[in-house]
Protein backbone atom coordinates (compact mmCIF):
# COMPACT_ATOMS: atom_id res chain seq x y z
CA UNK A 1 0.00 0.00 0.00
CA UNK A 2 1.20 3.49 -0.82
CA UNK A 3 2.25 5.57 2.18
CA UNK A 4 -0.70 7.68 3.28
CA UNK A 5 1.40 10.35 4.97
CA UNK A 6 4.58 11.96 3.67
CA UNK A 7 6.21 11.93 7.11
CA UNK A 8 6.02 8.13 7.14
CA UNK A 9 7.89 8.00 3.83
CA UNK A 10 10.55 10.25 5.36
CA UNK A 11 10.72 8.06 8.49
CA UNK A 12 11.23 4.92 6.36
CA UNK A 13 14.08 6.59 4.48
CA UNK A 14 15.77 7.96 7.60
CA UNK A 15 15.37 4.81 9.73
CA UNK A 16 15.07 1.76 7.44
CA UNK A 17 16.06 -0.87 10.03
CA UNK A 18 13.73 0.51 12.69
CA UNK A 19 10.92 0.72 10.14
CA UNK A 20 11.47 -2.89 9.09
CA UNK A 21 11.28 -4.07 12.70
CA UNK A 22 8.22 -1.91 13.33
CA UNK A 23 6.48 -3.30 10.23
CA UNK A 24 7.33 -6.89 11.20
CA UNK A 25 5.93 -6.43 14.70
CA UNK A 26 2.80 -4.78 13.32
CA UNK A 27 2.20 -7.66 10.91
CA UNK A 28 2.73 -10.23 13.66
CA UNK A 29 0.32 -8.50 16.05
CA UNK A 30 -2.29 -7.58 13.45
CA UNK A 31 -2.44 -10.85 11.52
CA UNK A 32 -1.07 -13.64 13.69
CA UNK A 33 -1.89 -12.91 17.33
CA UNK A 34 -5.56 -13.79 17.54
CA UNK A 35 -8.90 -14.66 15.97
CA UNK A 36 -10.39 -11.22 15.29
CA UNK A 37 -11.35 -10.65 11.65
CA UNK A 38 -9.55 -7.90 9.74
CA UNK A 39 -12.48 -5.47 9.57
CA UNK A 40 -13.00 -5.69 13.33
CA UNK A 41 -9.28 -5.17 13.99
CA UNK A 42 -9.33 -1.93 11.97
CA UNK A 43 -12.49 -0.72 13.73
CA UNK A 44 -10.79 -1.30 17.09
CA UNK A 45 -7.77 0.63 15.83
CA UNK A 46 -10.09 3.48 14.81
CA UNK A 47 -11.39 3.64 18.37
CA UNK A 48 -7.88 3.50 19.83
CA UNK A 49 -6.41 6.18 17.57
CA UNK A 50 -9.49 8.37 17.97
CA UNK A 51 -9.40 8.08 21.76
CA UNK A 52 -5.66 8.77 21.77
CA UNK A 53 -6.07 11.80 19.49
CA UNK A 54 -3.57 10.39 17.01
CA UNK A 55 -5.12 11.99 13.95
CA UNK A 56 -2.64 10.74 11.35
CA UNK A 57 -3.08 7.19 12.65
CA UNK A 58 -6.85 7.69 12.67
CA UNK A 59 -6.81 8.71 8.99
CA UNK A 60 -4.78 5.61 8.15
CA UNK A 61 -7.03 3.32 10.20
CA UNK A 62 -10.19 4.71 8.60
CA UNK A 63 -8.78 4.13 5.12
CA UNK A 64 -7.64 0.62 5.99
CA UNK A 65 -11.00 -0.19 7.62
CA UNK A 66 -12.78 0.89 4.45
CA UNK A 67 -10.42 -1.29 2.39
CA UNK A 68 -11.24 -4.21 4.71
CA UNK A 69 -14.96 -3.78 4.07
CA UNK A 70 -16.05 -1.51 6.91
CA UNK A 71 -19.07 0.59 6.03
CA UNK A 72 -19.48 4.25 6.88
CA UNK A 73 -22.02 3.13 9.52
CA UNK A 74 -19.43 0.74 11.03
CA UNK A 75 -16.88 3.54 11.27
CA UNK A 76 -19.36 6.02 12.72
CA UNK A 77 -20.38 3.46 15.35
CA UNK A 78 -16.74 2.87 16.33
CA UNK A 79 -16.31 6.63 16.70
CA UNK A 80 -19.53 7.11 18.66
CA UNK A 81 -18.24 4.63 21.24
CA UNK A 82 -15.66 7.28 22.20
CA UNK A 83 -18.27 9.61 23.71
CA UNK A 84 -18.96 7.71 26.94
CA UNK A 85 -15.34 6.69 27.53
CA UNK A 86 -13.19 9.68 26.56
CA UNK A 87 -15.78 12.42 26.13
CA UNK A 88 -17.68 14.35 23.51
CA UNK A 89 -14.86 16.77 22.58
CA UNK A 90 -12.52 13.87 21.76
CA UNK A 91 -15.27 12.25 19.71
CA UNK A 92 -15.79 15.50 17.81
CA UNK A 93 -12.07 15.72 16.95
CA UNK A 94 -12.12 12.15 15.65
CA UNK A 95 -15.39 12.70 13.81
CA UNK A 96 -13.94 15.75 12.09
CA UNK A 97 -11.02 13.62 10.84
CA UNK A 98 -13.54 11.09 9.51
CA UNK A 99 -15.68 13.73 7.79
CA UNK A 100 -12.62 15.39 6.22
CA UNK A 101 -11.64 12.09 4.58
CA UNK A 102 -14.88 11.72 2.61
Secondary structure, DSSP 8 states (H G I E B T S, - for coil): ---SSHHHHHHHHH-HHHHHHHHHHHHHHHHHS----HHHHHHHHHHHHHHTT-HHHHHHHHHHHHHTT--HHHHHHHHHTHHHHH-HHHHHHHHHHHHHT-
